[in-house]
Amino acid sequence: MKVFVSLVYGLSLIGGLLFSIDSLAAVDLQGDYVQGGLLVGKTEPGASVKLDDIQVRVSDQGYFVLGFDRDHAAESRLYLTYPDGRREVRVLKIAQRKYNIQRIDKLPKRKVTPEKMDLERIRKESALVKAARKLNDARTDYLSGWQWPVKGRISGVYGSQRILNGKPRRPHFGVDVAAPVGTLVKAPADGIVTLVHPDMFFSGGTLILDHGQQLSSSFLHLSEILVKEGDRIHQGDPIARVGATGRVTGPHLDWRMNFHRYQIDPQLLVPPMEQKTAH
C-alpha cells in the first residue's frame, strides 16, 4: 500500500492514511504506512525531524527516511521543527500485519542451540554487525530506487515466526530468495559497503551495504563476496554470489534491511517477483 502524503497545517484522516487538504505542503512523505514499511520524506532544508524517540538525519536538500518495525505500534509521532522556528507534531497511522509461521526441521543441533564455545564468537560477530549499521551520514543513496538483488523463488518472508527443529525462535527479518550456489547478487540500490565477513556463525558469508541516513541492507549466506569495505556501489553492480553458508537448509539469499534499530521489509520496496512465490 504505497501512497504519497503531504503533511501540512490541516490534514484529514481517511482509511488510516493522512492526506493533505492544503496545497502548501510543509513535508512530503511517500511509501508504506505499515509494519516493516519505509517512507521517503522531503521537507524544508535545515528542518529537524524526529520519529518518536529517533532523531532522523536530514540531507542538505531536505530528504530523509522513516522506518517502522515488525511489531510497530499502531501510531507513531513525527516531530518537525522548521528553520524559522515553527514546530509541528503529526500522528502517523501504522497498519498492523499478520505473519506466517514457518517450520524448519533437520537443522544441525549446534546451529539451533549454539554450544558455549560458540557464544563468544556470536557476540563478537554481533558487535561487528552493530558497528557496521551505525554509520549515519546525510547521503541519500536510497533515492536511486530499488530492485531485486537476485531473482528466484521466495522461500521465506519478512516477519514470519520460525520454529527450528520444533523450537520457536525469533521472527525472520528478511526475505529469502532461493537460487543456486554461485548466482550473482546485484546491489538493490546505491550505497557504501560497511561490512564484509566471509563466515559468520548464523549468517555465513555476510555483506552490509549502507544507503545513507542509517538505512542499510544486509546480504546473508553468501558463497563469495565481490566487493570490499569502503567501496562505493551503484544499483545493479555485482556485489556477491548466492551460497549456503551459516544456518541454512539450502542455497538462498537472505536480504534484510535496517533503519536505526528497526527491521524493514525489503519486499515492500521492490516490484512483485516474476516467479511464483511461496505462501
C-alpha positions as CSV (number, residue, x, y, z in Angstrom):
1,M,0.0,0.0,0.0
2,K,2.1,2.9,-1.3
3,V,0.8,6.5,-1.0
4,F,2.1,10.0,-1.5
5,V,1.3,12.1,1.6
6,S,1.6,15.8,2.2
7,L,1.7,16.9,5.8
8,V,0.6,20.4,6.3
9,Y,-1.2,22.5,8.9
10,G,-4.5,20.9,8.3
11,L,-5.0,17.2,7.5
12,S,-7.8,14.7,7.2
13,L,-7.7,11.0,8.1
14,I,-9.2,8.7,5.5
15,G,-8.8,4.9,5.7
16,G,-5.9,5.1,8.2
17,L,-3.8,7.4,5.9
18,L,-3.0,11.1,6.1
19,F,-4.0,13.2,3.2
20,S,-3.3,16.9,2.5
21,I,-6.2,19.4,2.5
22,D,-3.8,22.2,1.7
23,S,-1.6,22.6,-1.4
24,L,1.2,24.3,0.6
25,A,3.0,21.2,2.0
26,A,5.5,21.5,4.8
27,V,6.7,17.9,4.4
28,D,6.0,15.2,1.8
29,L,6.1,11.5,2.5
30,Q,6.0,8.6,0.1
31,G,5.9,4.9,1.0
32,D,4.2,2.3,3.1
33,Y,2.4,3.2,6.4
34,V,2.6,-0.4,7.6
35,Q,4.7,-2.5,10.0
36,G,8.0,-3.1,8.2
37,G,7.4,-0.2,5.9
38,L,9.7,2.6,4.8
39,L,8.9,6.2,3.9
40,V,11.0,8.7,2.0
41,G,10.4,12.3,3.1
42,K,11.1,15.8,1.7
43,T,11.0,18.9,3.8
44,E,12.5,22.3,4.1
45,P,16.3,22.3,4.1
46,G,17.5,22.9,7.6
47,A,14.5,21.4,9.2
48,S,14.8,19.0,12.2
49,V,12.9,15.6,12.0
50,K,12.2,13.1,14.8
51,L,10.3,9.9,14.6
52,D,9.1,9.0,18.1
53,D,12.4,8.9,20.0
54,I,14.6,8.6,16.9
55,Q,16.4,11.7,15.7
56,V,16.3,11.4,11.9
57,R,19.1,12.6,9.7
58,V,18.0,15.2,7.0
59,S,20.1,15.9,3.9
60,D,21.1,19.4,2.8
61,Q,18.3,19.2,0.2
62,G,15.7,18.2,2.9
63,Y,15.4,14.4,2.1
64,F,15.1,11.9,4.9
65,V,13.8,8.4,5.6
66,L,11.4,6.9,8.2
67,G,11.0,3.2,9.0
68,F,8.6,1.1,11.0
69,D,9.5,-2.1,12.9
70,R,7.9,-5.6,12.6
71,D,5.8,-5.1,15.7
72,H,5.5,-1.3,15.5
73,A,2.6,0.3,17.4
74,A,-0.5,1.4,15.6
75,E,0.6,5.1,15.9
76,S,3.9,6.9,15.5
77,R,4.6,10.6,16.1
78,L,6.5,12.7,13.7
79,Y,8.1,15.8,15.3
80,L,9.1,18.6,12.9
81,T,11.0,21.8,13.6
82,Y,11.4,24.2,10.7
83,P,14.3,26.7,10.2
84,D,12.0,29.6,11.1
85,G,11.2,28.0,14.5
86,R,7.8,26.6,13.6
87,R,7.0,23.2,15.2
88,E,4.6,20.5,14.3
89,V,3.7,17.1,15.6
90,R,2.0,14.6,13.3
91,V,0.4,11.3,14.2
92,L,1.1,8.6,11.6
93,K,-1.3,5.6,11.5
94,I,0.6,2.4,11.0
95,A,-1.3,-0.6,9.6
96,Q,-0.8,-3.8,11.6
97,R,0.1,-7.1,9.9
98,K,-0.3,-10.8,10.4
99,Y,2.7,-13.1,10.0
100,N,3.2,-16.6,8.8
101,I,4.5,-19.5,11.0
102,Q,7.4,-21.4,9.3
103,R,8.7,-24.8,10.5
104,I,12.3,-25.7,9.6
105,D,13.4,-29.2,10.7
106,K,16.6,-31.3,10.3
107,L,18.9,-28.4,11.1
108,P,22.2,-29.3,12.8
109,K,21.6,-29.2,16.6
110,R,24.5,-26.8,17.1
111,K,23.0,-24.2,14.7
112,V,19.7,-24.2,16.6
113,T,21.2,-24.2,20.1
114,P,24.8,-23.0,20.0
115,E,27.3,-24.5,22.3
116,K,29.1,-22.5,25.0
117,M,32.2,-22.4,22.8
118,D,30.2,-20.7,20.1
119,L,28.8,-17.9,22.2
120,E,31.9,-15.7,22.3
121,R,32.1,-15.9,18.5
122,I,28.5,-14.9,18.2
123,R,28.9,-11.9,20.5
124,K,31.9,-10.7,18.5
125,E,30.1,-11.1,15.2
126,S,27.0,-9.3,16.6
127,A,29.2,-6.4,17.6
128,L,30.7,-6.1,14.1
129,V,27.2,-6.0,12.6
130,K,26.0,-3.3,15.0
131,A,29.1,-1.2,14.3
132,A,28.5,-1.5,10.5
133,R,25.0,-0.3,10.9
134,K,25.9,2.8,13.0
135,L,27.0,4.9,10.0
136,N,24.7,7.8,9.9
137,D,25.6,10.4,7.2
138,A,23.5,12.7,5.0
139,R,23.8,10.6,1.8
140,T,20.6,9.9,0.0
141,D,21.6,6.7,-1.9
142,Y,18.1,5.3,-1.3
143,L,16.8,7.8,-3.9
144,S,18.3,5.5,-6.6
145,G,15.2,3.3,-6.2
146,W,15.1,-0.4,-5.5
147,Q,15.5,-3.6,-7.5
148,W,15.7,-7.3,-6.5
149,P,19.3,-8.3,-5.8
150,V,18.6,-11.7,-7.2
151,K,15.6,-13.4,-8.9
152,G,14.1,-16.8,-7.8
153,R,11.5,-18.5,-5.7
154,I,10.7,-16.7,-2.5
155,S,11.3,-19.3,0.2
156,G,11.0,-17.1,3.3
157,V,9.2,-13.9,4.1
158,Y,9.6,-11.0,6.5
159,G,8.1,-11.2,9.9
160,S,7.4,-14.9,9.9
161,Q,7.9,-16.8,13.1
162,R,10.3,-19.7,12.7
163,I,10.2,-23.0,14.6
164,L,13.5,-24.6,14.2
165,N,13.7,-28.3,15.0
166,G,10.4,-27.9,16.9
167,K,11.7,-24.9,19.0
168,P,10.2,-21.4,18.5
169,R,12.8,-18.8,17.6
170,R,13.0,-15.1,16.8
171,P,11.0,-13.8,13.8
172,H,12.6,-13.8,10.4
173,F,13.5,-10.2,9.5
174,G,14.3,-10.6,5.8
175,V,13.1,-12.0,2.5
176,D,14.7,-15.3,1.3
177,V,15.2,-15.9,-2.4
178,A,16.1,-19.5,-3.3
179,A,18.8,-19.7,-6.1
180,P,21.7,-22.0,-7.0
181,V,25.1,-21.5,-5.3
182,G,27.1,-19.0,-7.4
183,T,24.1,-17.0,-8.6
184,L,25.2,-13.4,-9.0
185,V,23.8,-10.9,-6.4
186,K,23.5,-7.3,-7.5
187,A,23.1,-4.2,-5.4
188,P,19.4,-3.3,-5.0
189,A,20.3,0.4,-4.6
190,D,23.3,2.7,-4.4
191,G,25.4,2.5,-1.2
192,I,28.7,2.1,0.6
193,V,30.0,-1.2,1.8
194,T,30.4,-1.2,5.6
195,L,30.9,-4.9,6.4
196,V,32.4,-7.9,4.6
197,H,32.7,-11.1,6.5
198,P,33.4,-14.5,4.9
199,D,31.8,-16.8,7.6
200,M,29.6,-15.7,10.5
201,F,28.1,-18.4,12.7
202,F,24.5,-17.8,11.8
203,S,24.7,-15.8,8.6
204,G,27.7,-17.3,6.9
205,G,29.2,-15.0,4.2
206,T,27.8,-11.6,5.2
207,L,27.8,-8.2,3.4
208,I,26.3,-4.9,4.6
209,L,25.6,-2.0,2.2
210,D,24.7,1.4,3.7
211,H,22.2,3.5,1.8
212,G,22.6,6.7,3.9
213,Q,21.0,8.1,7.0
214,Q,21.3,4.8,8.9
215,L,19.4,2.8,6.3
216,S,21.2,-0.4,5.3
217,S,20.8,-3.7,3.5
218,S,22.4,-7.0,4.7
219,F,23.0,-10.0,2.4
220,L,23.5,-13.3,4.2
221,H,24.6,-16.9,3.4
222,L,26.9,-15.8,0.6
223,S,29.4,-18.1,-1.1
224,E,31.6,-15.3,-2.3
225,I,31.8,-11.5,-1.8
226,L,33.0,-9.4,-4.7
227,V,33.5,-6.1,-3.0
228,K,35.4,-4.7,-0.1
229,E,34.6,-2.4,2.8
230,G,34.6,1.2,1.8
231,D,33.6,0.5,-1.8
232,R,31.1,2.9,-3.4
233,I,28.4,0.8,-5.1
234,H,25.8,1.7,-7.6
235,Q,22.4,0.0,-8.2
236,G,22.9,-3.1,-10.3
237,D,26.6,-3.6,-9.6
238,P,27.7,-7.2,-8.9
239,I,28.4,-7.5,-5.2
240,A,28.4,-11.2,-4.2
241,R,27.3,-14.7,-5.1
242,V,24.5,-16.8,-3.5
243,G,25.6,-19.5,-1.1
244,A,24.5,-22.0,1.5
245,T,26.8,-20.8,4.4
246,G,25.8,-20.3,8.0
247,R,22.5,-21.6,9.3
248,V,20.7,-22.8,6.2
249,T,18.9,-25.8,4.8
250,G,19.7,-24.9,1.2
251,P,21.2,-22.3,-1.1
252,H,19.5,-18.9,-1.0
253,L,19.9,-15.2,-0.4
254,D,18.6,-13.7,2.8
255,W,18.1,-9.9,2.2
256,R,17.5,-7.8,5.2
257,M,17.1,-4.1,5.8
258,N,17.6,-1.9,8.9
259,F,16.6,1.6,9.8
260,H,18.3,2.6,13.1
261,R,17.1,-0.2,15.5
262,Y,14.1,-1.2,13.3
263,Q,13.9,-4.1,10.8
264,I,12.4,-3.1,7.4
265,D,10.6,-5.4,5.0
266,P,12.7,-5.3,1.7
267,Q,9.8,-6.9,-0.3
268,L,7.7,-3.7,0.2
269,L,10.3,-1.7,-1.8
270,V,10.6,-3.8,-5.0
271,P,8.2,-4.9,-7.7
272,P,6.5,-8.3,-7.3
273,M,8.8,-11.2,-8.0
274,E,8.3,-12.5,-11.5
275,Q,8.4,-16.1,-10.4
276,K,5.8,-17.8,-8.2
277,T,6.2,-17.2,-4.5
278,A,5.8,-19.4,-1.5
279,H,2.9,-19.0,0.9
